[in-house]
Amino acid sequence: MRILVLGAGVIGSVYAAKLMGAGHEVVMLARGQRLAQLQDAGLVVADSESREQIALPIRAIGALGVEDRYDVVVVAVRAGQLTSALPVLGIMDDGSDVLFMGNTAGLEGQLVQALGGRVLLGFPAAGGVQDGAITRYVLIKQQKTMLAEPGGAISQRTLGLKKVMEEAGFPAAIATDMPGWLLAHAAFIVPMAYALYKFGTDAPRLAADRETLRLMVHATAQAFRALQAGGNTQVPANLRALYLRLPAAFAVAYWRRVLASPRGELWFAGPTRGSSEEMGALAQYLQTAIHGSGGDAPELTRLLSGTPGPSGPAPSPGPMA
């Protein structure tokens, strides 16, 4: 396949490298310093678990050519950047499928309105940090790369992309309720992010604070229960077990170990550090959904209202509609 990766941060870089390794032709669309790094040094990725580092020669461009044609466009930008990305994607008339790899919770209608039947939804199973020209990453084995059609159908193109992802080394799954899955993921990641903001996104400092860890665990458990009461069936089985079946002390101990290890930075702190605006929007979306379900999550409200952001107050989750 000929694949365009729009967005050259951690997620875009990891998926580009793995897809290239599987034999696909990959082009990366980047800007500014990152474009210069890719053009000068190539795509450099380092697996933080195996310590393997590779540098791949890659075509990196700053703008689309009129005659460029792709089979798939992988959009790996933050939700706040989608508005500026949509016009770029809208002018492409090559018939390419457009796979949005991120938390597009609440944005599905806007994406489909802009791009019609080209839209596919997804979520990555990798984390990491950008260290100059080097992308330091880890594959998250507890999570699969999620793929979905708007509307939830299992189509030939989602089945085809699942095979592509798996051949590139990403275990993948097709979701039939991606909005529900993204909302459940928000119930997990928003409390984690706001707990990290309390400590300036310093994962070991959070790991050392049992009170905040307990608040984070209770906030997530309450959010999961409220969503389930409203009919959401998309909380992953491993998270249901950790938060809803086992004693809270077990989850606190588990996250204390994870956050104190290098995984704390790669899985959570690094990705959270530059996403305070996105997390604020997700927090508001999550609270609105919980309110709409008729449920309540007082510990979540307490965490969101009492946590400072990376530079001043955390983004307000806003009133619940």
ZAGUZA-701788 format. One record per residue (C-alpha): residue number from 0; x, y negated, z; residue in three letters. Coordinates in nm, 2 decimals, always signed. Each point is the difference from the previous one (the first is absolute). Layout:
<tivexs>
+-----+--------+--------+--------+-----+
:   n :      x :      y :      z : res :
+-----+--------+--------+--------+-----+
: NUM :      X :      Y :      Z : ALA :
...
+-----+--------+--------+--------+-----+
</tivexs>
This chain:
<tivexs>
+-----+--------+--------+--------+-----+
:   n :      x :      y :      z : res :
+-----+--------+--------+--------+-----+
:   0 :  +0.00 :  +0.00 :  +0.00 : MET :
:   1 :  +0.10 :  -0.36 :  -0.04 : ARG :
:   2 :  -0.06 :  -0.18 :  +0.33 : ILE :
:   3 :  +0.01 :  -0.36 :  +0.10 : LEU :
:   4 :  +0.06 :  -0.07 :  +0.37 : VAL :
:   5 :  -0.13 :  -0.34 :  +0.09 : LEU :
:   6 :  +0.17 :  -0.10 :  +0.33 : GLY :
:   7 :  +0.36 :  +0.09 :  +0.09 : ALA :
:   8 :  -0.02 :  +0.02 :  +0.38 : GLY :
:   9 :  +0.05 :  +0.32 :  +0.20 : VAL :
:  10 :  -0.31 :  +0.18 :  -0.13 : ILE :
:  11 :  +0.05 :  -0.10 :  -0.37 : GLY :
:  12 :  +0.37 :  +0.09 :  +0.02 : SER :
:  13 :  -0.05 :  +0.34 :  +0.16 : VAL :
:  14 :  -0.28 :  +0.11 :  -0.24 : TYR :
:  15 :  +0.20 :  -0.13 :  -0.30 : ALA :
:  16 :  +0.31 :  +0.19 :  +0.10 : ALA :
:  17 :  -0.19 :  +0.33 :  +0.06 : LYS :
:  18 :  -0.20 :  -0.03 :  -0.32 : LEU :
:  19 :  +0.32 :  -0.07 :  -0.20 : MET :
:  20 :  +0.15 :  +0.31 :  +0.17 : GLY :
:  21 :  -0.29 :  +0.20 :  -0.13 : ALA :
:  22 :  +0.08 :  -0.10 :  -0.36 : GLY :
:  23 :  -0.24 :  -0.29 :  -0.06 : HIS :
:  24 :  +0.09 :  -0.33 :  -0.16 : GLU :
:  25 :  -0.04 :  -0.27 :  +0.26 : VAL :
:  26 :  +0.02 :  -0.38 :  -0.04 : VAL :
:  27 :  -0.01 :  -0.23 :  +0.30 : MET :
:  28 :  -0.15 :  -0.35 :  +0.00 : LEU :
:  29 :  +0.17 :  -0.21 :  +0.26 : ALA :
:  30 :  +0.07 :  -0.37 :  +0.08 : ARG :
:  31 :  +0.29 :  -0.21 :  +0.13 : GLY :
:  32 :  +0.27 :  +0.16 :  +0.21 : GLN :
:  33 :  -0.14 :  +0.34 :  -0.02 : ARG :
:  34 :  -0.01 :  -0.01 :  -0.38 : LEU :
:  35 :  +0.37 :  -0.11 :  +0.00 : ALA :
:  36 :  +0.09 :  +0.29 :  +0.24 : GLN :
:  37 :  -0.17 :  +0.26 :  -0.23 : LEU :
:  38 :  +0.17 :  -0.14 :  -0.31 : GLN :
:  39 :  +0.34 :  -0.02 :  +0.16 : ASP :
:  40 :  +0.01 :  +0.31 :  +0.22 : ALA :
:  41 :  -0.28 :  +0.22 :  -0.13 : GLY :
:  42 :  -0.26 :  +0.16 :  +0.22 : LEU :
:  43 :  +0.18 :  +0.10 :  +0.32 : VAL :
:  44 :  -0.19 :  +0.22 :  +0.25 : VAL :
:  45 :  +0.12 :  +0.17 :  +0.31 : ALA :
:  46 :  -0.18 :  +0.28 :  +0.18 : ASP :
:  47 :  +0.03 :  -0.08 :  +0.37 : SER :
:  48 :  -0.05 :  +0.36 :  +0.10 : GLU :
:  49 :  +0.23 :  +0.19 :  -0.25 : SER :
:  50 :  +0.24 :  -0.30 :  -0.02 : ARG :
:  51 :  +0.01 :  +0.04 :  -0.38 : GLU :
:  52 :  +0.04 :  -0.32 :  -0.19 : GLN :
:  53 :  -0.05 :  -0.03 :  -0.38 : ILE :
:  54 :  +0.03 :  -0.28 :  -0.25 : ALA :
:  55 :  -0.21 :  +0.03 :  -0.31 : LEU :
:  56 :  +0.03 :  -0.21 :  -0.31 : PRO :
:  57 :  -0.35 :  -0.15 :  -0.05 : ILE :
:  58 :  -0.15 :  -0.25 :  -0.24 : ARG :
:  59 :  -0.11 :  -0.30 :  +0.22 : ALA :
:  60 :  -0.20 :  -0.28 :  -0.15 : ILE :
:  61 :  -0.13 :  -0.33 :  +0.12 : GLY :
:  62 :  -0.29 :  -0.02 :  -0.24 : ALA :
:  63 :  -0.21 :  +0.23 :  -0.22 : LEU :
:  64 :  +0.08 :  +0.02 :  -0.37 : GLY :
:  65 :  -0.29 :  -0.05 :  -0.24 : VAL :
:  66 :  +0.06 :  +0.34 :  -0.16 : GLU :
:  67 :  +0.08 :  +0.20 :  +0.32 : ASP :
:  68 :  -0.21 :  +0.31 :  +0.04 : ARG :
:  69 :  -0.04 :  +0.22 :  +0.31 : TYR :
:  70 :  -0.20 :  +0.31 :  +0.10 : ASP :
:  71 :  -0.03 :  -0.11 :  +0.37 : VAL :
:  72 :  +0.07 :  -0.32 :  +0.19 : VAL :
:  73 :  +0.08 :  +0.06 :  +0.37 : VAL :
:  74 :  -0.08 :  -0.32 :  +0.20 : VAL :
:  75 :  +0.21 :  +0.00 :  +0.32 : ALA :
:  76 :  -0.06 :  -0.35 :  +0.14 : VAL :
:  77 :  -0.16 :  -0.12 :  +0.32 : ARG :
:  78 :  -0.37 :  -0.07 :  +0.00 : ALA :
:  79 :  +0.06 :  -0.37 :  +0.02 : GLY :
:  80 :  +0.19 :  +0.01 :  -0.33 : GLN :
:  81 :  -0.27 :  +0.18 :  -0.20 : LEU :
:  82 :  -0.17 :  -0.32 :  -0.10 : THR :
:  83 :  +0.31 :  -0.12 :  -0.18 : SER :
:  84 :  +0.06 :  +0.35 :  -0.15 : ALA :
:  85 :  -0.35 :  +0.05 :  -0.15 : LEU :
:  86 :  +0.05 :  -0.26 :  -0.28 : PRO :
:  87 :  +0.32 :  +0.17 :  -0.10 : VAL :
:  88 :  -0.18 :  +0.33 :  -0.02 : LEU :
:  89 :  -0.30 :  -0.14 :  -0.17 : GLY :
:  90 :  +0.19 :  -0.12 :  -0.30 : ILE :
:  91 :  +0.14 :  +0.35 :  -0.07 : MET :
:  92 :  -0.20 :  +0.17 :  -0.28 : ASP :
:  93 :  +0.19 :  +0.33 :  -0.01 : ASP :
:  94 :  -0.28 :  +0.20 :  +0.16 : GLY :
:  95 :  +0.23 :  +0.09 :  +0.29 : SER :
:  96 :  -0.15 :  +0.13 :  +0.33 : ASP :
:  97 :  +0.08 :  -0.23 :  +0.29 : VAL :
:  98 :  +0.07 :  +0.18 :  +0.33 : LEU :
:  99 :  -0.01 :  -0.24 :  +0.30 : PHE :
: 100 :  +0.23 :  +0.15 :  +0.27 : MET :
: 101 :  -0.10 :  -0.17 :  +0.33 : GLY :
: 102 :  -0.27 :  -0.09 :  +0.24 : ASN :
: 103 :  -0.26 :  -0.15 :  -0.23 : THR :
: 104 :  -0.27 :  +0.03 :  +0.26 : ALA :
: 105 :  -0.29 :  -0.22 :  -0.10 : GLY :
: 106 :  +0.16 :  -0.10 :  -0.33 : LEU :
: 107 :  -0.13 :  +0.29 :  -0.22 : GLU :
: 108 :  -0.28 :  -0.20 :  -0.16 : GLY :
: 109 :  +0.23 :  -0.29 :  -0.08 : GLN :
: 110 :  +0.25 :  +0.23 :  -0.17 : LEU :
: 111 :  -0.26 :  +0.18 :  -0.21 : VAL :
: 112 :  -0.16 :  -0.33 :  -0.10 : GLN :
: 113 :  +0.34 :  -0.12 :  -0.13 : ALA :
: 114 :  +0.12 :  +0.32 :  -0.17 : LEU :
: 115 :  -0.30 :  +0.22 :  -0.04 : GLY :
: 116 :  +0.06 :  +0.37 :  -0.06 : GLY :
: 117 :  +0.38 :  -0.03 :  +0.01 : ARG :
: 118 :  +0.00 :  -0.02 :  +0.38 : VAL :
: 119 :  +0.12 :  +0.29 :  +0.22 : LEU :
: 120 :  +0.05 :  -0.03 :  +0.37 : LEU :
: 121 :  +0.29 :  +0.15 :  +0.20 : GLY :
: 122 :  +0.20 :  -0.01 :  +0.32 : PHE :
: 123 :  +0.37 :  +0.08 :  +0.04 : PRO :
: 124 :  +0.17 :  +0.25 :  +0.23 : ALA :
: 125 :  +0.33 :  -0.17 :  +0.05 : ALA :
: 126 :  +0.14 :  -0.27 :  +0.22 : GLY :
: 127 :  +0.32 :  -0.19 :  +0.03 : GLY :
: 128 :  +0.19 :  -0.33 :  -0.01 : VAL :
: 129 :  +0.18 :  -0.20 :  -0.27 : GLN :
: 130 :  +0.37 :  -0.04 :  +0.09 : ASP :
: 131 :  +0.13 :  -0.24 :  -0.26 : GLY :
: 132 :  +0.00 :  +0.20 :  -0.33 : ALA :
: 133 :  -0.04 :  +0.33 :  +0.18 : ILE :
: 134 :  -0.35 :  +0.14 :  +0.08 : THR :
: 135 :  +0.03 :  +0.21 :  +0.32 : ARG :
: 136 :  -0.30 :  +0.23 :  +0.02 : TYR :
: 137 :  -0.16 :  +0.30 :  +0.15 : VAL :
: 138 :  -0.27 :  +0.22 :  -0.13 : LEU :
: 139 :  -0.29 :  +0.03 :  +0.25 : ILE :
: 140 :  -0.06 :  +0.38 :  +0.01 : LYS :
: 141 :  -0.31 :  -0.04 :  +0.21 : GLN :
: 142 :  -0.17 :  -0.19 :  -0.28 : GLN :
: 143 :  -0.07 :  +0.07 :  -0.36 : LYS :
: 144 :  +0.00 :  -0.24 :  -0.29 : THR :
: 145 :  -0.37 :  -0.07 :  -0.04 : MET :
: 146 :  -0.17 :  -0.04 :  -0.34 : LEU :
: 147 :  -0.36 :  -0.09 :  -0.09 : ALA :
: 148 :  -0.24 :  -0.12 :  -0.26 : GLU :
: 149 :  -0.22 :  -0.29 :  +0.10 : PRO :
: 150 :  -0.33 :  +0.17 :  +0.08 : GLY :
: 151 :  +0.17 :  +0.32 :  +0.12 : GLY :
: 152 :  -0.01 :  +0.22 :  -0.30 : ALA :
: 153 :  +0.27 :  +0.27 :  -0.06 : ILE :
: 154 :  +0.11 :  -0.07 :  -0.35 : SER :
: 155 :  +0.25 :  +0.13 :  -0.25 : GLN :
: 156 :  +0.22 :  -0.31 :  +0.05 : ARG :
: 157 :  +0.01 :  +0.04 :  +0.38 : THR :
: 158 :  +0.08 :  +0.37 :  -0.04 : LEU :
: 159 :  +0.27 :  -0.10 :  -0.25 : GLY :
: 160 :  +0.15 :  -0.26 :  +0.23 : LEU :
: 161 :  -0.01 :  +0.24 :  +0.29 : LYS :
: 162 :  +0.21 :  +0.24 :  -0.20 : LYS :
: 163 :  +0.24 :  -0.28 :  -0.10 : VAL :
: 164 :  +0.04 :  -0.11 :  +0.36 : MET :
: 165 :  +0.06 :  +0.36 :  +0.13 : GLU :
: 166 :  +0.26 :  +0.07 :  -0.27 : GLU :
: 167 :  +0.18 :  -0.32 :  +0.11 : ALA :
: 168 :  +0.01 :  +0.12 :  +0.36 : GLY :
: 169 :  -0.31 :  -0.16 :  +0.15 : PHE :
: 170 :  -0.26 :  +0.24 :  +0.15 : PRO :
: 171 :  -0.33 :  -0.16 :  -0.13 : ALA :
: 172 :  -0.37 :  +0.03 :  +0.06 : ALA :
: 173 :  -0.31 :  -0.14 :  -0.17 : ILE :
: 174 :  -0.24 :  -0.19 :  +0.22 : ALA :
: 175 :  -0.37 :  +0.00 :  -0.07 : THR :
: 176 :  -0.06 :  -0.29 :  +0.24 : ASP :
: 177 :  +0.29 :  -0.23 :  -0.04 : MET :
: 178 :  -0.17 :  -0.31 :  +0.17 : PRO :
: 179 :  -0.07 :  +0.22 :  +0.30 : GLY :
: 180 :  +0.36 :  +0.14 :  +0.00 : TRP :
: 181 :  +0.14 :  -0.35 :  -0.02 : LEU :
: 182 :  -0.22 :  -0.12 :  +0.28 : LEU :
: 183 :  +0.11 :  +0.29 :  +0.22 : ALA :
: 184 :  +0.36 :  -0.08 :  -0.08 : HIS :
: 185 :  -0.06 :  -0.36 :  +0.11 : ALA :
: 186 :  -0.13 :  +0.13 :  +0.33 : ALA :
: 187 :  +0.34 :  +0.17 :  +0.05 : PHE :
: 188 :  +0.24 :  -0.26 :  -0.14 : ILE :
: 189 :  -0.16 :  -0.32 :  +0.13 : VAL :
: 190 :  +0.05 :  +0.08 :  +0.37 : PRO :
: 191 :  +0.35 :  +0.13 :  -0.07 : MET :
: 192 :  +0.09 :  -0.33 :  -0.18 : ALA :
: 193 :  -0.15 :  -0.23 :  +0.26 : TYR :
: 194 :  +0.18 :  +0.20 :  +0.28 : ALA :
: 195 :  +0.33 :  -0.05 :  -0.20 : LEU :
: 196 :  -0.07 :  -0.38 :  -0.04 : TYR :
: 197 :  -0.01 :  -0.03 :  +0.38 : LYS :
: 198 :  +0.37 :  +0.09 :  +0.00 : PHE :
: 199 :  +0.10 :  -0.18 :  -0.32 : GLY :
: 200 :  -0.03 :  +0.33 :  -0.20 : THR :
: 201 :  +0.28 :  +0.15 :  +0.21 : ASP :
: 202 :  -0.10 :  +0.37 :  +0.01 : ALA :
: 203 :  +0.23 :  +0.11 :  +0.29 : PRO :
: 204 :  -0.14 :  -0.29 :  +0.22 : ARG :
: 205 :  -0.35 :  +0.12 :  -0.07 : LEU :
: 206 :  +0.11 :  +0.36 :  +0.08 : ALA :
: 207 :  +0.12 :  -0.11 :  +0.34 : ALA :
: 208 :  -0.33 :  -0.17 :  +0.09 : ASP :
: 209 :  -0.25 :  +0.27 :  +0.11 : ARG :
: 210 :  -0.28 :  -0.25 :  +0.08 : GLU :
: 211 :  +0.00 :  -0.13 :  -0.36 : THR :
: 212 :  +0.03 :  +0.35 :  -0.14 : LEU :
: 213 :  -0.30 :  +0.11 :  +0.21 : ARG :
: 214 :  -0.20 :  -0.30 :  -0.12 : LEU :
: 215 :  +0.09 :  +0.08 :  -0.36 : MET :
: 216 :  -0.10 :  +0.36 :  +0.03 : VAL :
: 217 :  -0.34 :  -0.08 :  +0.17 : HIS :
: 218 :  -0.06 :  -0.27 :  -0.27 : ALA :
: 219 :  +0.05 :  +0.25 :  -0.28 : THR :
: 220 :  -0.21 :  +0.27 :  +0.17 : ALA :
: 221 :  -0.29 :  -0.24 :  +0.06 : GLN :
: 222 :  +0.02 :  -0.12 :  -0.36 : ALA :
: 223 :  +0.00 :  +0.36 :  -0.13 : PHE :
: 224 :  -0.30 :  +0.09 :  +0.21 : ARG :
: 225 :  -0.20 :  -0.31 :  -0.11 : ALA :
: 226 :  +0.07 :  +0.07 :  -0.37 : LEU :
: 227 :  -0.10 :  +0.37 :  +0.04 : GLN :
: 228 :  -0.32 :  -0.10 :  +0.17 : ALA :
: 229 :  -0.07 :  -0.22 :  -0.30 : GLY :
: 230 :  +0.05 :  +0.29 :  -0.24 : GLY :
: 231 :  +0.36 :  -0.02 :  -0.09 : ASN :
: 232 :  +0.14 :  +0.35 :  -0.05 : THR :
: 233 :  +0.35 :  -0.10 :  -0.13 : GLN :
: 234 :  +0.21 :  +0.00 :  +0.32 : VAL :
: 235 :  +0.28 :  +0.24 :  -0.09 : PRO :
: 236 :  +0.00 :  +0.33 :  +0.20 : ALA :
: 237 :  +0.34 :  -0.07 :  +0.16 : ASN :
: 238 :  -0.11 :  -0.34 :  +0.13 : LEU :
: 239 :  -0.33 :  +0.14 :  +0.12 : ARG :
: 240 :  +0.19 :  +0.25 :  +0.21 : ALA :
: 241 :  +0.25 :  -0.25 :  +0.13 : LEU :
: 242 :  -0.24 :  -0.27 :  +0.09 : TYR :
: 243 :  -0.34 :  +0.17 :  +0.06 : LEU :
: 244 :  +0.07 :  +0.35 :  +0.13 : ARG :
: 245 :  +0.33 :  -0.02 :  +0.20 : LEU :
: 246 :  +0.04 :  -0.20 :  +0.32 : PRO :
: 247 :  +0.11 :  -0.36 :  -0.07 : ALA :
: 248 :  +0.32 :  +0.06 :  +0.19 : ALA :
: 249 :  +0.11 :  +0.24 :  -0.27 : PHE :
: 250 :  -0.05 :  -0.26 :  -0.27 : ALA :
: 251 :  +0.19 :  -0.26 :  +0.21 : VAL :
: 252 :  +0.29 :  +0.24 :  +0.04 : ALA :
: 253 :  +0.00 :  +0.09 :  -0.37 : TYR :
: 254 :  +0.01 :  -0.36 :  -0.12 : TRP :
: 255 :  +0.26 :  -0.09 :  +0.27 : ARG :
: 256 :  +0.23 :  +0.26 :  -0.16 : ARG :
: 257 :  -0.07 :  -0.11 :  -0.36 : VAL :
: 258 :  +0.04 :  -0.37 :  +0.07 : LEU :
: 259 :  +0.32 :  +0.05 :  +0.19 : ALA :
: 260 :  +0.15 :  +0.19 :  -0.30 : SER :
: 261 :  +0.11 :  -0.13 :  -0.34 : PRO :
: 262 :  -0.35 :  +0.10 :  -0.12 : ARG :
: 263 :  -0.15 :  -0.29 :  +0.20 : GLY :
: 264 :  +0.18 :  -0.25 :  -0.22 : GLU :
: 265 :  -0.05 :  +0.18 :  -0.33 : LEU :
: 266 :  -0.36 :  +0.11 :  +0.05 : TRP :
: 267 :  -0.14 :  -0.30 :  +0.17 : PHE :
: 268 :  +0.21 :  -0.29 :  +0.11 : ALA :
: 269 :  +0.17 :  -0.07 :  -0.34 : GLY :
: 270 :  -0.32 :  +0.02 :  -0.20 : PRO :
: 271 :  -0.19 :  -0.20 :  +0.26 : THR :
: 272 :  +0.25 :  -0.28 :  +0.03 : ARG :
: 273 :  -0.10 :  -0.18 :  -0.32 : GLY :
: 274 :  -0.37 :  +0.08 :  +0.00 : SER :
: 275 :  -0.16 :  -0.21 :  +0.28 : SER :
: 276 :  -0.24 :  -0.17 :  -0.24 : GLU :
: 277 :  -0.11 :  +0.34 :  -0.15 : GLU :
: 278 :  -0.04 :  +0.15 :  +0.35 : MET :
: 279 :  -0.21 :  -0.30 :  +0.11 : GLY :
: 280 :  -0.24 :  +0.07 :  -0.29 : ALA :
: 281 :  -0.01 :  +0.37 :  +0.07 : LEU :
: 282 :  -0.07 :  -0.07 :  +0.37 : ALA :
: 283 :  -0.30 :  -0.22 :  -0.10 : GLN :
: 284 :  -0.12 :  +0.27 :  -0.24 : TYR :
: 285 :  +0.03 :  +0.27 :  +0.26 : LEU :
: 286 :  -0.18 :  -0.20 :  +0.27 : GLN :
: 287 :  -0.28 :  -0.08 :  -0.25 : THR :
: 288 :  -0.04 :  +0.37 :  -0.08 : ALA :
: 289 :  +0.00 :  +0.10 :  +0.36 : ILE :
: 290 :  -0.27 :  -0.26 :  +0.08 : HIS :
: 291 :  -0.20 :  +0.11 :  -0.30 : GLY :
: 292 :  +0.01 :  +0.36 :  +0.12 : SER :
: 293 :  -0.17 :  -0.11 :  +0.33 : GLY :
: 294 :  +0.31 :  +0.11 :  +0.19 : GLY :
: 295 :  +0.25 :  -0.19 :  +0.22 : ASP :
: 296 :  +0.37 :  +0.01 :  +0.05 : ALA :
: 297 :  +0.08 :  -0.23 :  +0.30 : PRO :
: 298 :  +0.36 :  +0.11 :  +0.02 : GLU :
: 299 :  +0.05 :  -0.08 :  -0.36 : LEU :
: 300 :  -0.14 :  -0.35 :  +0.06 : THR :
: 301 :  +0.22 :  -0.04 :  +0.30 : ARG :
: 302 :  +0.31 :  +0.10 :  -0.20 : LEU :
: 303 :  -0.08 :  -0.23 :  -0.30 : LEU :
: 304 :  -0.08 :  -0.30 :  +0.21 : SER :
: 305 :  +0.30 :  +0.02 :  +0.23 : GLY :
: 306 :  +0.28 :  +0.08 :  -0.24 : THR :
: 307 :  +0.24 :  -0.27 :  -0.13 : PRO :
: 308 :  +0.11 :  +0.03 :  -0.36 : GLY :
: 309 :  +0.36 :  +0.01 :  -0.14 : PRO :
: 310 :  +0.00 :  -0.39 :  +0.01 : SER :
: 311 :  -0.27 :  -0.14 :  +0.22 : GLY :
: 312 :  -0.35 :  +0.14 :  +0.05 : PRO :
: 313 :  -0.09 :  +0.31 :  -0.19 : ALA :
: 314 :  -0.25 :  -0.05 :  -0.29 : PRO :
: 315 :  -0.34 :  -0.03 :  +0.15 : SER :
: 316 :  -0.23 :  +0.29 :  -0.08 : PRO :
: 317 :  -0.28 :  -0.25 :  -0.02 : GLY :
: 318 :  -0.36 :  +0.04 :  +0.10 : PRO :
: 319 :  -0.18 :  +0.32 :  -0.07 : MET :
: 320 :  -0.27 :  -0.05 :  -0.27 : ALA :
+-----+--------+--------+--------+-----+
</tivexs>
